[in-house]
Amino acid sequence: MGLLVRTLTCLAAGLAAALSFEPYHWVFVLPLSVAAVTVACVGVPARRGFWLAAVFGAVFMVVLLPWLRVIGWYAWLPLSVAEGVFYGLAGLATALLSRGRWWPLWAACTWVVVEVLRGLLPFGGFPWGRLAFATEDTPLAPWFGYVGPAGVTFLVALLGTTLAWAALTVRRSPRPALAGVAGVLVLCGLVSWLPAGAQAQTSEGRPVRVAVVQGNVPGKGLEAFAERRAVLNNHVGATLGLARHIDAGQAPRPDLVVWPENSSDIDPYADPAASAAIGDAARAVGAPVLMGAVVGDRVDSGWHNRALVWSAAGRPGSYYDKIHPVPFGEYIPLRGFLAPRIPALAQIPSDMVPGDRPGVLQVGPARVGALMCFEVAYDGLVHSLVEHGAGLLVVPTNNATYTGTGQVEQQFAMSRLRAIETGRYVVVASTNGISGIVAPDGHVVARAPARVQQVLERTVTLRTGTTAAVRFGPWLEGLLTAAALVSVTATFALGYRRRPQQQLAPVPLQTEGQA
């Protein structure tokens, strides 16, 4: 293939990869996308492999992340291109590795390296769009309980690189090519023969009744929370409605109530009316309320995005401050340089102050692990909650800003996969949707419609124990990363060793008959 055809192939592959995710979820084309970009990068110089895979990555991210247009093009396009460049490393590595043996295996490892780097850089990383995060409702999803996101990404990439190798070799070696693809397909489906999935490593504890309040917000986009008092009143009103049903004997009393992130953008420590309203709701329902609040909000000292526990007696208690702020959403990187040049950044006049401890809170009878919205994308934060004894995970989120975009479904898919990974129930409380309760096997027990006020009530069981994914997932990620780095380094070094030998090799003389 010429460079133009290869580039167009990678462009189409990037588009197809993005459509593999919610809200389209054409996940069957995801390994084909990896195969297409791999074929394009085989047999080209390393620098050209970098260019081709970077084209794939940029298109992939631009199509996956159009919901960032809510913030502005200055967030959407530069971030998409910057994230796409990371994929160039996989293309560069594939171009090198394809000269050696077992190259589909090592090339698949490089996709894990790309995602590791994207989860760290820049500004604390942006792991959105990992290959593994498209696999809910597929035979690969149960693998989350055993190998975690890095392992599932490796399996998706391995299927793609093996398909690429088979396509390139099937004409001269049809049986090995077909056997290789069949072997990887069997590996991907092997989890269905393993005992009881991720639940084999965890055990059930006490049942608890959970109420999830989706209060609804009056606006949309960046104006969704302009009417702060109305947002708080909606969540208070929905909780008081639940209390009336309980008093009338129409609903059982919950053990805990979960409100979304930013259910109060009014600091309840500083505003007596807000504090009184939240306390009244907690006393009326007779259960502790875990709610999201903005605390502080001062230009000189910043603010905290806090998950705060209100006791059944109506008093604030323990809390968790969000650890991982969202760049350009909750703080402005390089504020001194960018803010004077981009007027829209004035909408974020002060930066969020990150917390410094895991979000494990005692809420009534439950030891709860809190992940605030965007934090559900980070492996380390998820694992730390389980390691600190959380028997139930909650994800308060305020993604009403992105109502009607793919962001909402993409984040909910991550929550479902985290349930499988940790072997725990996951409760998602959103201001406008998607709110839901997810079982440890990833299926949705309850879900509220978008842009309505609704309270979900279910009895869930607290879980103890640690899945293989939480225990060994980081080690597997490190092993796959090391395998990629060692294979690329070895291939590069061997290439330099062979080059002088090839240059010094004598040119054979032709005999008269040969001439």
TIGUVEX-357836 format. One record per residue: residue in one letter; y, z, x of N, C-alpha, C in turn. Coordinates in pm, whole numbers, plus 50000, padded with zeros to 5 digits. Layout:
BEGIN
AYZXYZXYZX...
//
This chain:
BEGIN
M498815000050084500005000050000501245000050088G502254992650043503534993150112504285005850077L505375008250150506135020550129506685021449987L507165010149933507735010449798506665014249695V505485008149707504415011349612503985025949626R503895030849749503535044949770504585054249710T505855050749729506925059249676506895059549523L506695047849462506615047349316505385054949265T504305054449340503115062149304503415077049303C504125081749405504465096049412505455099849303L506365090849270507305093549162506555095449030A505605086349003504805087448879503945099948881A503415103448999502585115449010503405128048982G504645128449030505515139849004505815141448856L506065130248788506295130548644505065135748571A503895130748607502665134948541502385149748566A502655154448688502425168648718503285177648630A504545173748610505435181748525504945182048381L504415170848333503915170248195502625178248178S502025182648290500825190948281501145205148233F502405209148243502825222548207503335222748063E503495234848010504125236347881505545230547888P506075225147778505515225147642504585213247613Y504355204347711503485192747687502025196347712H501775202747826500455207947861499375197147866W499695185647927498695175247951497975178748082V497305190248083496825195848209495755187248273F495075178748197494015170348255494565160648358V495865157548355496425148148453496865155248581L496805168648585497295175748703496475172448828P495135173348826494385169448948494545154548979L494745146248877494985132048904496325130148975S497305138348941498605137649010498455141349156V497705152149183497455156049322496695144949394A495735138749327494975127849388495885116149422A496795112749332497665101149355498575103249475V499205114949484500105117349597499305118549727T498065123349718497215124149837496855110249888V496445101349797496115087549836497335080949902A498515083449847499725077349902500015082050043C499615094450076499945100250206498865097750312V497705092650270496625089850366496935076750440G496795077150572496955065050651498375061450687V499315070750669500715068150704501125078050814P502195075250888502685085050985503095097950916A503085108650991503355121950934504725122550867R505735116650931507085117350872507145109850740R506375099050728506355091750602505595099650495G504545106950537503855115650444504775126350389F505645131550476506625141550430507545135550324W508055123750348508955117150253508255114950119L507045109950122506345106549998506085118949914A505585129649977505305141849901506585148649856A507675147349933508955152949889509475145649765V509265132549758509615125049637508825130449518F507515132149538506685138149434507255151549390G507545160349486507995173749454509325173949382A510255165449426511575165149361511475160649217V510715150049192510545145349054509825155748971F508785161749027508035172348959508975183448912M509835188249002510715199448969511845195348873V512395183448892513465178848802512965178048659V511745172948640511195171548505510695184848451L510235193748539509715206748495510835216348455L511995215248518513025225548505514295221148434P514255212048337515525208048274516175219348196W515415229948166516015241348096517105248148179L517145245448309518225250948391519565244548361R519565233648284520835227548245521655236848158V520995246848096521725256848018522725263948107I522335266448233523255272548329524235262148381G523715250348416524575239648466523805230648559W524315218448578523645208948666523595214248808Y524595222348848524665227648983523495237149011A522865242448907521655250548925520405241848917W520385232348824519195224448796518855214648909L519755205348939519425194649034519295199449178P520245207249231520055211749370518805220349388L518525229249292517335237449304516075228949298S516045219149208514855210649195514595202849323V515635197149380515465189449505515045198649619A515675210449627515325219849733513865224249722E513405226849600512015230749581511075219049611G511505206949577510685195249602510445192649749V511395196249834511255194049978510055201550033F509755213149977508595220750025507315212650016Y507195204449912505975196449895505835186050005G506955182550069506875173450181505965178650291L505875191850305504995197650407503545194550378A503165194650249501795191050213501505176450245G502495167650221502315153550253502205151150402L503055157950479502975156850625501605161250674A501145172750623499845177950665498715168550625T498785162950505497725153850460497665141350547A498835136150584498855124350671498165127250805L498345139450858497685143250982496195145950962L495885153950860494525158650841493565147450801S494075137250735493195126650685492545118650797R492935121250921492305114551035491025121751079G490795133951027489655141851072488605143650963R487595151850994486505154350901486885165650806W486235165250689486445175450586487915176750546W488655166050560490095166950537490465170650394P489705167050287490125171450153490175186650139L489275193650209489255208250203490515213950267W490865209150385492035214550455493335210250387A493345198150334494555193550263494805201950139A493735206150070493915214749952494535228049991C494175233250109494745245950156496265244850176T496745232950213498175231450239498995232950111W498405230249994499135232449869499375247249845V498445255549892498655269949884499805274249974V499875268450094500965271650187502305268150124V502395256550061503635252349995504065262949894E503125267749814503485277549711503835291149771V503205294749882503585307149950505035306349996L505405295150058506765293550106507765293149991R507415286249883508315285649767508505299449705G507505308149717507625321549663508445330949750L508845326349868509625334549959511035329249982L511195316049982512465309650019512905299749912P514205297649896515305305849947515635317049849F516445326249889516965336949802515855344849733G514795347949807513715355649749512645347549681G512775334149681511725325549632511815322049485F511145311049450511105306049312509715300449287P508735308949248507345304349236507045297149105W508045293749028507825286348903507155272948934G506185268948852505565255948870504395255748966R503825267449000502605267549080501505260449002L500665253049071499605245449003498775254548912A498535266648957497705275948880498325279348745F499645278848734500315283148612500225272848499A499505261848523499285252048417497895252948357T497095262948399495665262548368495235271448253E496175277148177495735284848060495015275347964D494045280447893493225272547799492435261447869T492035263647993491175254248065489995261948124P488935255148167487815262148231488195269448359L489355266148417489785272948539490435286448512A490905288848391491655301048362490885313748395P489575314748361488855327148396488805330148545W489005319848630489015322148774490155331448815F491195332648732492315341448765491835355748790G490815360248717490325373848734489575376148864Y489195365348931488415366349054489205362449178V490005351849170490665346749291492185346349279G492735349449161494175349749145494815335949150P496155335449144496855322549140496615313849263A496585319949382496385311949503495025305049501G493995312349458492665306349452492575295349348V493235297149234493195286849130493975274549174T495125276649239495855265149294494985257449392F494245264649476493355258049572492305249649500L491725254949392490705247449319491285234849255V492475235949194493125224149136493395213749245A493955218449357494275209149467493015203249526L491955211349539490705206149596490115195349507L490185197249376489715186749286490525174049306G491845175449322492685163749342492435156849474T492345164549584492125158249715490725152049724T489745158149657488405152349655488375139349576L489085139049464489205126449388489845115549474A490855119349552491505109649640490535104349745W489805113549808488815109449909487745100349846A487305103849725486285095649659486815081749628A488065081049584488655067949552488745059149676L488995065349792489135057749915487805053849978T486725060749940485425058350006484335053349913V484595052749784483515049949689482915036149709R483675026549754483145012849767482135011849880R482355019249989481415018350100480365029650096S480685040850029479735052050022479765057949882P479235050849784479375055449645478665068649618R477475070649673476735082849641477425095449695P477825095949823478555107849870479845110249793A480555099449757481805101149684481565107649549L480585102549475480295108249343479745122349355A478935124749457478375138149476479475148249510G480445143949589481535152949624482355157049504V482685147249419483455150349298482645159349205A481365156149189480515164149102480405178549153G480315180249285480215193549342481455201949315V482635195949328483865203449302483995206649154L483595197449066483635200248923482725211948888V481545212348950480635223548927481275236648976L481915236249091482585248049144483675252949048C484455243748994485535247548903484985253948775G483815249448731483235254948609482265266348632L482085270248758481105280548792481405293848726V482675296648702483075309748649482435312448513S482085302048440481485304148308480095310448319W479465309848439478155315948459478255329948523L479485334048558479645347248618479695357748508P479325370148536479185380248430480525385248376A480785381948251481865388248173483265386248227G483455376548315484805373648362485455385348432A486765385948425487525396348494487225410148439Q486805410848311486565423848249485425431248318A484625424248400483525430948470484055441148570Q485305439648616485855448848715486745459648653T486975459548523487805469648459487035475948344S487485487348302486825494248191487865498648089E487445499747966488345503347858488585518347855G489835521847822490205535747807490615538747664R491655546547651492105551147520492745539747441P492445538447312493185528947228494565534447193V495575525847195496945529647157497505519047062R498365523546974499025514646878500375510646935V500605497646947501835492347005502605484646898A503905487046891504805479146805505775471546894V505855458446875506735449846954507855444946863V509095447846901510235444446818510935432046872Q510965421546793511755409546824512945409646727G514095414146776515235416446687515995404046648N515875393246727516645380846708518075383046757V518715372346804520095372946850520895362146779P522195364346762522975355246679523355342046742G523425341246876523905329046940522785321347006K523165311847092522185304247168522795300547302G521925296047394522395292447527523035304347596L524065301747677524745312347748525545321447655E525725317247529526455325447432525525334147349A524235334247382523265341347298523595356147286F524185362047390524425376347389525915379647384A526705370147335528145372447325528455383847228E527695384647119527895395247021526945406747053R527335414647151526445424847205526075435347102R527035439447022526765449746922525785444546816A525895431746780524985426046682523555425446736V523405422346864522075421946925521415435746918L522165446046957521625459646950521315463546806N522225460546716522015464246575520765457646517N520495445146559519295438246510518015445446551H517965450446673516765457346720516655471246658V517795477846642517775490746572517335488846428G517895478746361517555476346220516085473046201A515515464746289514095461346277513215473646297T513625482546388512845494746413512965504346295L514155505446236514315513946118513515508346001G513405495145992512565489045888511105492745906L510635492846032509275497246059509095511846019A510095520146048510005534346013509875536145861R510585528145784510475529145638509065525545591H508475515245652507105511645617506125522845651I506365529445764505505540645803505625552045703D506855555645668507085566645574506485563545436A506445550645401505895546745271504375545245276G503785547845392502335546645405501845532445415Q502745522945445502365508845451501995504345593A502205512945692501885509445830501575522245906P500645521946000500375533846082501495536146183R501675548446224502705551646322502265546846461P503105539546531502715534846665502775546146766D502055544146877502135553346989503315550147080L503725537647080504905533547156505485520847096V506795519147116507525507547066508165500547186V508095487247188508655479647300509765470447247W510955472047305512075462947277512225453347395P512935442147375513075432247484514065436547591E514055428947699515115429547799516435426247730N517495433247771518845430847716518915433347566S518015441347511518175444947369519435453147348S519935459147457521265465147454522025460747578D522965451647560523875448047669525045457847677I524995468047593525975478847596525335490647668D525985495947769525445506847848525265519147760P524015523347730523825534747640524225548047703Y524335548447836524805560647901526315562547880A527025551347871528485551947864529025550447723D528225545247629528695542647493527995552047395P528685561847342528045571547251527445565147127A528105554747074527595548346953526255541446980A526155534547094524895527947129523805538347151S524115548947222523145559447246522655565647116A523555568147024523185574146895522295564746814A522615551846816521835542146738520405541046791I520255540446924518925539446983518145552346957G518795563746975518135576446949517685577846805D518525573646710518155574146569516915565746541A516845553946602515695545046581514425551546634A514495557446755513315563846813512855575646727R513785583846679513415595346595512825590746462A513405580246405512935575546275511515570346282V511175563146389509845557346401508835567546454G509365578346514508495589046561507655585446681A508195576646768507455572146886508445568646996P508035569847123508935565847231509205550847228V510405547247269510835533247271511125529247415L510445518747462510755512747592511665500847566M512915501747611513905491447577514645486847701G515165474547693515915468847804517405470747783A518095475247887519535477847877520255473648004V521485469147988522375466648101523125479648128V523005484548249523595497348285524585495148399G525795500148382526825498748484527795487848448D527535475648497528375463948471529805466148516R529955469548645531285471148704531405461548822V532515454548830532705444448934532605450549072D533075462949086533115469049218531755474049264S530865477549171529585483349211528365476449151G528545465849074527425458549018526835465448896W525615461148859524975466548740523465466248758H522755473348669521305474048674520725467848548N519655460248565518865455248453517705465048437R517785473648335516945485548330515995485348211A514735489348236513765492548131513795507648116L514225512348001514545526447982513695532247869V513095543947894512255550547794513095560547715W513125558747581513735568747492512595576447426S512645589447435511585597647380511615597247227A510525601847166510465602447019511505611946964A512025620847051513095629947009514465623447021G514525610947070515795603647074516615605847199R515965609147311516705611547435516225601947544P517155596947627516745588047737516015595947845G515035589247908514265595948013514055587048133S512785584748170512475577048290512845562348272Y513015555448382513445541448375512945533748496Y513015520348482512705511048591513835501048601D514365499348720515395489248744514745476848803K515035465548743514445452848786514625450848935I513515447449002513525446049147513995432249192H513585421949118513805408249164514845401249078P516125401549117517155394749038517025379549045V517505372948942517425358348933518675352248998P518525344049103519685337449163520425328849061F521725329849060522605322448971522435326448824G521595336348797521475341548661521915356048655E521465363748756521815377948761522615381548886Y522665372548981523575374349094523875360749153I524945359849228525375347249289525155348049439P524175340449493524035339849638525275333449700L525635338149817526805332649889528035332449797R528235343549725529305344049625530665340449683G530985345749800532295343249858532575328549882F531525320849912531695306549937531625298249808L530655301449721530385292949605531325295749487A531625308349459532375311749338533745304849331P534505304049440535795297049430535655281949406R534485276249438534295261749428533585257449299I532945266849230532225263649106532745272848997P533695268248916534325276948815533335283148718A532225276148688531275281448591530655294648636L530675297448766530085309848814530905322048773A532085319848719532885331048669532205338048552Q531205331248490530455337548382529595349148432I529395350048564528635361048623529575368048722P530495376348672531535382048758531045392648855S529875398948827529345409248916527855407348932D527325412349042525925410249076525045421849033M523805418548994522835428748961522395435949088V522255449049077521755457249188520255459049169P519415454249260517965455149241517455469349255G516365472149185515705485049199514875485549325D514265497249350513525499049475512165505549455R511635505849330510325511749308509615504349196P508275504249199507515497049095507805502548956G507675493948856508035497448720506915503848642V506315514548692505255521648620505865533848552L505775534248419506435544448338505435550548241Q505585563448217504785570048114505525568647982V504935561247889505545559147758504575564747654G504835576747606503885583347517502565585347588P501455580947528500145582847589499785572147692A500635562147709500295550447792501055550547923R500335547648030500975544948160501205529848165V502475526148154502865512248131503465506448259G503105493948289503725486648399504675476148344A505945476948382506985468148328507325457048427L507335444748377507785432848450508925426848372M510115426748426511275422048352511385406848363C510995400048256511225385648240510665377548357F511545372248440511235363348552510245369548650E510145383048652509285389748749507805386848727V507435382048609506025379148582505495368048673A506395360648739505975349748827505555354448966Y505775367348999505575372049137504305380349148D503365375649228502075382249243502215396749289G503045399049390503155412349448503615422749347L504565419049262505055428449161503965431549059V503205421349018502125423448922501065432748981H500655429949103499595437849165500035452249187S501295454349223501765467949250501675476749127L501865471149008501765479048885500345483948863V499375475148883497975479148867497595489448973E498045487249095497715496549203498315510349182H499435511149105500055524049075499575529648941G498515524048885497865530348772498255525648635A498955514348622499325509448490498085505048413G497925510148292496805506148207497175495548106L498455492548097498995482548004500205476248069L500345463048061501505456048116502415451648003V503725453548023504705448747926505695439547998V506105429047928507065419447984508245418547887P509245427347899510465425647821511245413747876T511685404847789512375392847834513525389347741N514535382947799515725379247720515925364147716N514835356447718514975341947733515485334847608A516215342047524516915335347414517885324847467T518365326847589519235316947653518565303247657Y517215303147666516475290547683515705286647558T516095292047443515405288547318515435273347298G514275267947262514175253547240513875245547365T513665252347478513325245447603511915249447648G511405242547749510075245347799509965258647872Q511085264647911511045277147986510285287947911V510495288647780509915299347700508395298447701E507855286447677506395284647677505805286147816Q506535281547919506035282748055505905297348096Q506875305448060506805319648095505705326748018F505525323247891504475329647812503095325947867A502935313647915501665309647977501375318348099M502385321448179502185330248294501705343948249S502285349148141501885362348092500415362248050R499975351347987498565350447948497655350448070L498045343148172497225342448293497235355748368R498355363048362498405376248427497475386048357A497295384548227496345393148156494935391148212I494555378648234493225375748291493135381148433E494185378948510494185383048651494025398048667T494685405848582494675420348596493615427148509G493045419848412492095425848321492735435748227R494005433448190494755442548105495435435247990Y495685442647883496515437247777497925435347831V498565424647787499955421847823500765420647695V501835428447686502715428447570504025421747611V504385410847543505625403547571506595406247458A507735412047490508775414747391509995406347424S510325396947336511435387847358512475389547248T513715387147284514785388247185514655377747075N514295365547112514215354347017512845347647015G511925351747100510625345247111510505338647248I509285337947298508025341247235507715356047259S507515363647150506965377047160505495376147124G504675384147193503255383547164502475394447233I501235395847193500295405247254499095397247300V498755398447429497715390447491496575399347535A495355395547501494165403147537493795400547683P492955409247743492585407447884491865394347915D491335387547815490715374547843491685362947825G492965366047798494005355847790494285350647652H493485354147551493775348647418494875357047351V495655350447267496815356647204496355363947078V496525377247078496125385546965497145384546852A498435384246888499505383346789500685376246853R501425368746771502575361046821503605359846711A504875362046744505965360946648506605347146655P507005341346544507715328546547509065330046619A509585319046670510865319146740512015320546641R513085327046689514365328246617514205334846479V513345344546471513245352846350513155367346394Q513475376346303513305390646330511925394846281Q511135400446371509775404046333509285415446422V508405423646366507745434446440506255431646442L505665430846561504235429146577503595442746600E502495445346534501785458146551500305455346575R499775461346681498365460046712497885472446787T496605475146774495975485446856495335478646976V495685483347094495155477947218494505489247296T493715485847394493075496147476493685496047616L493935507947665494385509247803493215506047894R493505500648010492455496448103492575503948235T491435506548295491395512448428490575503348518G490685505748648489945497548743490775485848791T490265478848888490985467948954490115455648960T490645444348920489885431848926489775427049070A488845417949091488705411949224489975404649265A490665398649167491885391249199492965400349254V493145412049194494165421449242493755427249377R492465430049392491995436549514491965427049632F491475414849609491245405749721492135393249719G492895391249609493715379349597494665377149714P495425387549756496325385449871495585381649998W494385387250017493595383750136493135369150129L492735364850010492325350849994493495341450019E494665345049969495855336849994496135335850143G496015347050214496225346850358495185338450429L493935339150383492855331250445493085316350426L493465312250305493715298150278494925293150357T495935301650369497115298050449496735296250595A495955305750646495535304850786494685292450810A493785289250715492955277350730493795264750738A494845264150655495725252450657496455251350791L497015262450837497785262250961496915258851081V495705264651085494815262051199494355247551198S493995242151080493515228351074494605218451111V495825220851064496935211751099497235212551248T497275224651302497565226351445496485219751530A495225221751492494125215751569494175200551563T494425195151445494495180551430495645174851512F496785181651508497955177051583497675177451733A497055188551780496755189851923495735179551968L494705177351890493695167451926494275153351929G495205150751839495845137651839496585134951967Y497275145252020497995143452146497045142252264R495885148952255494935147952365494285134052370R494065128252253493395115252249494335103852287R495625105652260496565094552279496625089952425P496755098852524496765093952663495465087152702Q494325092352650493045086052684492985071752631Q493515069852511493495056452454494395047052532Q495535052552582496465044152656495885040152793L495065049052854494535046452987493195038952985A492605037452867491305030852859491445016252902P490515011252988490604997353036490334987552923V490994976452928490794965852830489574957752872P488534956652791487324949352832487614934452853L487024928852962487204914652990486304906452900Q486784895052860485984886152778485154876852867T483924875152826483094865352896483414851552843E482904842052912483174828352869482604825652732G481404831452709480784829352578481584835852468Q482104848152498482894855152398484194847652369A484784842252475486014834752455485754822852366
//
